[in-house]
Amino acid sequence: MIVYNVSVQVKEGFEEDFRIATRKNHVETRKEKGNLRFDVLQSEADPCHFVLYEVYRSEEAVAAHKATSH
């Protein structure tokens, strides 16, 4: 199992754009056979701060994900 915990600081005013783009990525990533989990978290204290928590079955699944357009 491979886990990524990605911290993203979005420029103020672009939070909704980021949410929309990330939602599309989330939906498509969850369709991948090797993806086990994809959570998108937004800080209540700092709405510009997001955390992406991604879990993949293997390194091969990560490579397949990185080869996608989303």
C-alpha positions as a printed Julia matrix, in Angstrom:
70×3 Matrix{Float64}:
   0.0    0.0     0.0
   1.26   3.48   -0.96
  -0.08   6.56    0.85
   0.28  10.19   -0.21
  -0.6   13.03    2.16
  -0.42  16.18    0.03
  -0.69  19.62    1.61
  -1.84  22.38   -0.75
  -1.98  26.11   -0.02
  -4.3   27.7    -2.58
  -4.04  31.37   -3.47
  -6.83  33.31   -1.76
  -9.83  33.72   -4.02
  -9.17  30.48   -5.91
 -10.57  28.05   -3.34
 -13.7   27.26   -5.38
 -11.7   26.75   -8.58
  -9.43  24.36   -6.71
 -12.42  22.48   -5.24
 -13.97  22.06   -8.69
 -10.74  20.81  -10.3
  -9.96  18.54   -7.37
 -13.48  17.08   -7.37
 -13.02  16.03  -11.02
  -9.66  14.48  -10.12
 -11.24  12.71   -7.13
 -14.1   11.23   -9.18
 -11.8    9.91  -11.92
  -9.13   8.65   -9.51
 -11.69   6.66   -7.51
 -12.56   4.79  -10.74
  -9.0    3.47  -10.98
  -8.64  -0.19  -10.0
  -5.51   0.49   -7.93
  -6.89   3.44   -5.96
  -8.13   2.5    -2.5
  -8.96   5.95   -1.14
  -8.92   9.61   -2.1
 -10.0   12.18    0.5
 -10.04  15.94    0.06
  -9.97  17.95    3.27
 -10.27  21.72    3.66
  -9.14  23.5     6.81
 -11.8   25.38    8.73
  -9.14  27.66   10.26
  -7.55  28.46    6.86
  -9.94  27.88    3.93
  -7.01  28.18    1.52
  -5.35  25.09    3.0
  -6.3   21.68    1.63
  -5.0   18.18    2.3
  -5.3   15.38   -0.25
  -5.06  11.88    1.23
  -4.52   9.28   -1.47
  -4.04   5.53   -1.02
  -2.95   3.17   -3.79
  -2.65  -0.59   -3.86
   0.91  -0.62   -5.29
   3.66   1.35   -7.04
   2.19   0.09  -10.32
  -1.15   1.68   -9.38
   0.61   4.97   -8.64
   2.36   4.83  -12.03
  -0.97   4.13  -13.75
  -2.52   7.09  -11.94
   0.3    9.42  -12.96
  -0.24   8.37  -16.61
  -3.86   9.58  -16.61
  -5.0   12.98  -17.89
  -6.71  13.87  -14.63
